[in-house]
Amino acid sequence: MQEQPSYRVERINELIRRELVTLLKNETKDPRLQSVNVTDVLASRDLSSAKVFYTVAESEQIIVEPLLIKASGFFRSRLSKVLDLRHTPALRFIFDPAPNTGARIEDLLSKL
């Protein structure tokens, strides 16, 4: 059974997500990366790594995935300047095929 992330990890997840969205929209030079939407971030409990879930048009996924992997060092260095952490998590980008799943689950739970 997976443990619930602590409040601190949840807060850092949201900070990383927000900062990555800003970096993708404003600071990337490659226009193909500007269409990427970060849907979620799940940092490990020790903050050594973070899974970054993203969505993009399926036709662009094959092109965008290697670009994100290549740019992960850039994103990590920018995050290190914004986040006040001893070590910035290593980023692993994972394509999210169902970006609306979370919204649908929340909608169902709110109806209960």
TIRO-2110 file (N, C-alpha, C; in Angstrom, 1 decimal):
// TIRO-2110
0.8, -1.2, 0.0, N, 1, A
0.0, 0.0, 0.0, CA, 1, A
0.9, 1.3, 0.0, C, 1, A
0.6, 2.2, -0.8, N, 2, A
1.4, 3.4, -1.0, CA, 2, A
1.0, 4.4, 0.1, C, 2, A
2.0, 5.0, 0.7, N, 3, A
1.7, 6.0, 1.7, CA, 3, A
1.3, 7.4, 1.1, C, 3, A
0.5, 8.1, 1.8, N, 4, A
0.1, 9.4, 1.4, CA, 4, A
1.3, 10.3, 1.5, C, 4, A
1.5, 11.2, 0.5, N, 5, A
2.6, 12.1, 0.6, CA, 5, A
2.4, 13.2, 1.7, C, 5, A
3.4, 13.6, 2.3, N, 6, A
3.3, 14.6, 3.4, CA, 6, A
2.8, 15.9, 2.8, C, 6, A
2.4, 16.8, 3.7, N, 7, A
2.0, 18.1, 3.3, CA, 7, A
3.1, 18.8, 2.6, C, 7, A
4.3, 18.7, 3.1, N, 8, A
5.5, 19.3, 2.5, CA, 8, A
5.7, 18.8, 1.1, C, 8, A
5.7, 17.5, 0.9, N, 9, A
5.9, 17.0, -0.5, CA, 9, A
4.8, 17.4, -1.4, C, 9, A
3.6, 17.5, -0.9, N, 10, A
2.4, 18.0, -1.8, CA, 10, A
2.7, 19.4, -2.2, C, 10, A
3.1, 20.2, -1.2, N, 11, A
3.4, 21.6, -1.5, CA, 11, A
4.5, 21.8, -2.5, C, 11, A
5.6, 21.0, -2.4, N, 12, A
6.7, 21.0, -3.4, CA, 12, A
6.2, 20.5, -4.7, C, 12, A
5.4, 19.5, -4.8, N, 13, A
4.8, 19.0, -6.0, CA, 13, A
4.1, 20.1, -6.8, C, 13, A
3.3, 20.9, -6.1, N, 14, A
2.6, 22.0, -6.7, CA, 14, A
3.5, 23.1, -7.1, C, 14, A
4.5, 23.4, -6.3, N, 15, A
5.5, 24.4, -6.7, CA, 15, A
6.3, 24.0, -8.0, C, 15, A
6.7, 22.8, -8.0, N, 16, A
7.4, 22.3, -9.2, CA, 16, A
6.5, 22.4, -10.4, C, 16, A
5.2, 21.9, -10.3, N, 17, A
4.3, 22.0, -11.4, CA, 17, A
4.1, 23.4, -11.9, C, 17, A
3.9, 24.3, -11.0, N, 18, A
3.7, 25.7, -11.4, CA, 18, A
4.9, 26.3, -12.1, C, 18, A
6.0, 26.0, -11.6, N, 19, A
7.3, 26.6, -12.1, CA, 19, A
7.6, 25.9, -13.5, C, 19, A
7.3, 24.7, -13.7, N, 20, A
7.5, 24.0, -15.0, CA, 20, A
6.6, 24.6, -16.0, C, 20, A
5.4, 24.9, -15.7, N, 21, A
4.4, 25.5, -16.6, CA, 21, A
4.9, 26.8, -17.1, C, 21, A
5.4, 27.6, -16.1, N, 22, A
6.0, 28.9, -16.5, CA, 22, A
7.2, 28.8, -17.3, C, 22, A
8.1, 27.9, -17.0, N, 23, A
9.3, 27.7, -17.8, CA, 23, A
8.9, 27.2, -19.2, C, 23, A
8.0, 26.3, -19.4, N, 24, A
7.6, 25.8, -20.7, CA, 24, A
7.0, 26.9, -21.5, C, 24, A
6.2, 27.7, -20.9, N, 25, A
5.5, 28.8, -21.7, CA, 25, A
6.4, 30.0, -22.0, C, 25, A
7.3, 30.3, -21.1, N, 26, A
8.0, 31.6, -21.2, CA, 26, A
9.5, 31.5, -21.6, C, 26, A
10.2, 30.4, -21.1, N, 27, A
11.6, 30.4, -21.3, CA, 27, A
12.2, 29.3, -22.2, C, 27, A
11.4, 28.5, -22.8, N, 28, A
11.9, 27.5, -23.7, CA, 28, A
12.0, 28.1, -25.1, C, 28, A
13.1, 27.9, -25.8, N, 29, A
13.2, 28.4, -27.1, CA, 29, A
12.6, 27.6, -28.2, C, 29, A
12.4, 26.3, -27.9, N, 30, A
11.8, 25.4, -28.9, CA, 30, A
10.2, 25.6, -28.8, C, 30, A
9.6, 26.0, -29.9, N, 31, A
8.2, 26.2, -29.9, CA, 31, A
7.4, 24.9, -29.7, C, 31, A
8.0, 23.8, -30.0, N, 32, A
7.3, 22.5, -29.9, CA, 32, A
7.0, 22.2, -28.4, C, 32, A
7.8, 22.7, -27.5, N, 33, A
7.6, 22.5, -26.1, CA, 33, A
6.6, 23.4, -25.5, C, 33, A
6.2, 24.5, -26.2, N, 34, A
5.2, 25.4, -25.6, CA, 34, A
3.8, 24.8, -25.6, C, 34, A
3.6, 23.7, -26.4, N, 35, A
2.3, 23.1, -26.4, CA, 35, A
2.1, 22.1, -25.3, C, 35, A
3.2, 21.8, -24.5, N, 36, A
3.1, 20.8, -23.4, CA, 36, A
2.4, 21.4, -22.2, C, 36, A
1.5, 20.6, -21.7, N, 37, A
0.7, 20.9, -20.5, CA, 37, A
1.2, 19.9, -19.4, C, 37, A
1.7, 20.5, -18.3, N, 38, A
2.0, 19.6, -17.1, CA, 38, A
0.8, 19.4, -16.3, C, 38, A
0.4, 18.1, -16.2, N, 39, A
-0.8, 17.7, -15.5, CA, 39, A
-0.6, 17.4, -14.0, C, 39, A
0.6, 16.9, -13.7, N, 40, A
0.8, 16.5, -12.3, CA, 40, A
2.3, 16.3, -12.1, C, 40, A
2.7, 16.4, -10.8, N, 41, A
4.1, 16.1, -10.4, CA, 41, A
4.0, 15.3, -9.1, C, 41, A
4.7, 14.2, -9.1, N, 42, A
4.8, 13.3, -7.9, CA, 42, A
6.3, 13.2, -7.5, C, 42, A
6.7, 13.9, -6.5, N, 43, A
8.0, 13.8, -6.0, CA, 43, A
8.1, 12.6, -5.1, C, 43, A
9.3, 12.0, -5.0, N, 44, A
9.5, 10.9, -4.1, CA, 44, A
9.6, 11.5, -2.7, C, 44, A
9.4, 10.7, -1.7, N, 45, A
9.3, 11.1, -0.3, CA, 45, A
10.6, 11.9, 0.1, C, 45, A
11.8, 11.4, -0.4, N, 46, A
13.1, 12.0, 0.0, CA, 46, A
13.4, 13.1, -1.0, C, 46, A
12.6, 13.4, -1.9, N, 47, A
12.7, 14.5, -2.9, CA, 47, A
14.0, 14.3, -3.8, C, 47, A
14.4, 13.1, -4.0, N, 48, A
15.5, 12.8, -4.9, CA, 48, A
15.1, 12.8, -6.3, C, 48, A
13.8, 12.5, -6.6, N, 49, A
13.3, 12.4, -8.0, CA, 49, A
11.9, 12.8, -8.0, C, 49, A
11.4, 13.2, -9.2, N, 50, A
10.1, 13.6, -9.4, CA, 50, A
9.6, 13.1, -10.7, C, 50, A
8.4, 12.5, -10.7, N, 51, A
7.8, 12.2, -12.0, CA, 51, A
6.9, 13.4, -12.4, C, 51, A
7.1, 13.8, -13.7, N, 52, A
6.4, 14.9, -14.2, CA, 52, A
5.4, 14.4, -15.3, C, 52, A
4.1, 14.4, -15.0, N, 53, A
3.2, 13.9, -16.0, CA, 53, A
2.7, 15.1, -16.9, C, 53, A
2.8, 14.8, -18.2, N, 54, A
2.4, 15.9, -19.1, CA, 54, A
1.5, 15.3, -20.2, C, 54, A
0.8, 16.3, -20.9, N, 55, A
0.0, 15.9, -22.0, CA, 55, A
0.3, 16.8, -23.1, C, 55, A
0.1, 16.3, -24.3, N, 56, A
0.4, 17.0, -25.6, CA, 56, A
-0.4, 16.2, -26.6, C, 56, A
-0.7, 16.9, -27.7, N, 57, A
-1.4, 16.2, -28.8, CA, 57, A
-0.6, 14.9, -29.1, C, 57, A
-1.4, 13.8, -29.3, N, 58, A
-0.7, 12.5, -29.5, CA, 58, A
0.2, 12.5, -30.7, C, 58, A
-0.1, 13.3, -31.8, N, 59, A
0.7, 13.3, -32.9, CA, 59, A
2.1, 14.0, -32.6, C, 59, A
2.1, 14.8, -31.6, N, 60, A
3.4, 15.5, -31.2, CA, 60, A
4.2, 14.7, -30.1, C, 60, A
3.6, 13.7, -29.5, N, 61, A
4.2, 13.0, -28.4, CA, 61, A
5.6, 12.4, -28.8, C, 61, A
5.7, 11.8, -30.0, N, 62, A
7.0, 11.2, -30.4, CA, 62, A
8.1, 12.3, -30.6, C, 62, A
7.7, 13.5, -30.9, N, 63, A
8.6, 14.6, -31.1, CA, 63, A
9.0, 15.2, -29.8, C, 63, A
8.0, 15.4, -28.9, N, 64, A
8.2, 16.1, -27.7, CA, 64, A
8.9, 15.4, -26.6, C, 64, A
8.7, 14.1, -26.5, N, 65, A
9.3, 13.3, -25.4, CA, 65, A
10.8, 13.4, -25.4, C, 65, A
11.5, 13.2, -26.5, N, 66, A
13.0, 13.3, -26.4, CA, 66, A
13.4, 14.7, -26.1, C, 66, A
12.7, 15.7, -26.5, N, 67, A
13.0, 17.1, -26.2, CA, 67, A
12.9, 17.4, -24.7, C, 67, A
11.9, 16.8, -24.1, N, 68, A
11.7, 17.0, -22.7, CA, 68, A
12.9, 16.3, -21.9, C, 68, A
13.2, 15.1, -22.3, N, 69, A
14.3, 14.4, -21.7, CA, 69, A
15.6, 15.2, -21.8, C, 69, A
15.8, 15.7, -23.0, N, 70, A
17.1, 16.5, -23.3, CA, 70, A
17.1, 17.8, -22.4, C, 70, A
15.9, 18.4, -22.3, N, 71, A
15.8, 19.7, -21.5, CA, 71, A
15.7, 19.5, -20.0, C, 71, A
15.6, 18.3, -19.5, N, 72, A
15.4, 18.1, -18.1, CA, 72, A
16.5, 18.7, -17.2, C, 72, A
17.7, 18.7, -17.7, N, 73, A
18.8, 19.4, -16.9, CA, 73, A
18.5, 20.9, -16.8, C, 73, A
18.1, 21.5, -17.9, N, 74, A
17.8, 22.9, -17.9, CA, 74, A
16.7, 23.2, -16.9, C, 74, A
15.6, 22.4, -17.0, N, 75, A
14.5, 22.6, -16.0, CA, 75, A
14.9, 22.4, -14.6, C, 75, A
15.8, 21.4, -14.3, N, 76, A
16.2, 21.2, -13.0, CA, 76, A
17.1, 22.3, -12.5, C, 76, A
17.9, 22.9, -13.3, N, 77, A
18.8, 24.0, -12.9, CA, 77, A
17.9, 25.2, -12.6, C, 77, A
16.9, 25.5, -13.4, N, 78, A
16.0, 26.6, -13.2, CA, 78, A
15.2, 26.4, -11.9, C, 78, A
14.8, 25.2, -11.7, N, 79, A
14.0, 24.9, -10.4, CA, 79, A
14.9, 25.1, -9.2, C, 79, A
16.2, 24.7, -9.3, N, 80, A
17.0, 24.9, -8.1, CA, 80, A
17.2, 26.3, -7.7, C, 80, A
17.0, 27.2, -8.6, N, 81, A
17.1, 28.7, -8.3, CA, 81, A
15.8, 29.2, -7.6, C, 81, A
14.7, 28.5, -7.9, N, 82, A
13.4, 29.0, -7.4, CA, 82, A
13.1, 28.2, -6.1, C, 82, A
13.3, 26.9, -6.1, N, 83, A
12.9, 26.2, -4.9, CA, 83, A
14.0, 26.3, -3.8, C, 83, A
13.6, 26.4, -2.6, N, 84, A
14.6, 26.5, -1.5, CA, 84, A
14.8, 25.1, -0.9, C, 84, A
15.5, 24.3, -1.7, N, 85, A
15.7, 22.9, -1.2, CA, 85, A
17.2, 22.6, -1.3, C, 85, A
17.7, 21.7, -0.5, N, 86, A
19.1, 21.3, -0.5, CA, 86, A
19.5, 20.7, -1.8, C, 86, A
18.6, 19.8, -2.2, N, 87, A
18.8, 19.1, -3.5, CA, 87, A
17.6, 19.2, -4.4, C, 87, A
17.7, 19.5, -5.6, N, 88, A
16.6, 19.6, -6.5, CA, 88, A
16.3, 18.2, -7.1, C, 88, A
15.1, 17.8, -7.1, N, 89, A
14.8, 16.5, -7.6, CA, 89, A
15.1, 16.3, -9.1, C, 89, A
15.6, 15.1, -9.4, N, 90, A
15.8, 14.7, -10.8, CA, 90, A
14.4, 14.6, -11.4, C, 90, A
14.2, 15.1, -12.7, N, 91, A
12.9, 15.0, -13.3, CA, 91, A
12.8, 13.9, -14.3, C, 91, A
11.7, 13.2, -14.2, N, 92, A
11.4, 12.1, -15.2, CA, 92, A
10.1, 12.4, -15.8, C, 92, A
10.0, 12.7, -17.1, N, 93, A
8.8, 13.1, -17.8, CA, 93, A
8.1, 11.8, -18.3, C, 93, A
6.8, 11.8, -18.0, N, 94, A
5.9, 10.7, -18.3, CA, 94, A
4.7, 11.2, -19.0, C, 94, A
4.4, 10.7, -20.2, N, 95, A
3.2, 11.1, -21.0, CA, 95, A
2.0, 10.6, -20.2, C, 95, A
1.0, 11.5, -20.1, N, 96, A
-0.3, 11.2, -19.4, CA, 96, A
-1.3, 11.1, -20.5, C, 96, A
-1.8, 9.8, -20.8, N, 97, A
-2.7, 9.6, -21.9, CA, 97, A
-4.1, 10.1, -21.6, C, 97, A
-4.4, 10.2, -20.3, N, 98, A
-5.8, 10.6, -19.9, CA, 98, A
-5.7, 11.9, -19.0, C, 98, A
-5.5, 13.0, -19.6, N, 99, A
-5.4, 14.2, -18.8, CA, 99, A
-6.6, 14.6, -18.0, C, 99, A
-7.8, 14.2, -18.4, N, 100, A
-9.0, 14.5, -17.8, CA, 100, A
-9.5, 13.5, -16.7, C, 100, A
-8.7, 12.5, -16.5, N, 101, A
-9.1, 11.5, -15.5, CA, 101, A
-9.3, 12.0, -14.1, C, 101, A
-8.3, 12.9, -13.7, N, 102, A
-8.4, 13.5, -12.4, CA, 102, A
-9.7, 14.3, -12.2, C, 102, A
-10.0, 15.1, -13.3, N, 103, A
-11.2, 15.9, -13.2, CA, 103, A
-12.4, 15.1, -13.2, C, 103, A
-12.4, 14.0, -13.9, N, 104, A
-13.6, 13.1, -13.9, CA, 104, A
-13.8, 12.4, -12.5, C, 104, A
-12.7, 12.0, -11.9, N, 105, A
-12.8, 11.4, -10.6, CA, 105, A
-13.3, 12.4, -9.6, C, 105, A
-12.7, 13.6, -9.6, N, 106, A
-13.2, 14.7, -8.7, CA, 106, A
-14.7, 15.0, -8.9, C, 106, A
-15.1, 15.0, -10.1, N, 107, A
-16.5, 15.2, -10.4, CA, 107, A
-17.4, 14.1, -9.8, C, 107, A
-17.0, 12.9, -10.0, N, 108, A
-17.7, 11.7, -9.5, CA, 108, A
-17.8, 11.8, -8.0, C, 108, A
-16.6, 12.1, -7.3, N, 109, A
-16.6, 12.2, -5.9, CA, 109, A
-17.5, 13.3, -5.3, C, 109, A
-17.5, 14.4, -6.1, N, 110, A
-18.3, 15.5, -5.6, CA, 110, A
-19.8, 15.2, -5.7, C, 110, A
-20.2, 14.3, -6.6, N, 111, A
-21.6, 13.9, -6.7, CA, 111, A
-22.0, 12.9, -5.6, C, 111, A
-21.1, 12.3, -4.9, N, 112, A
-21.5, 11.3, -3.9, CA, 112, A
-22.0, 12.0, -2.7, C, 112, A
END
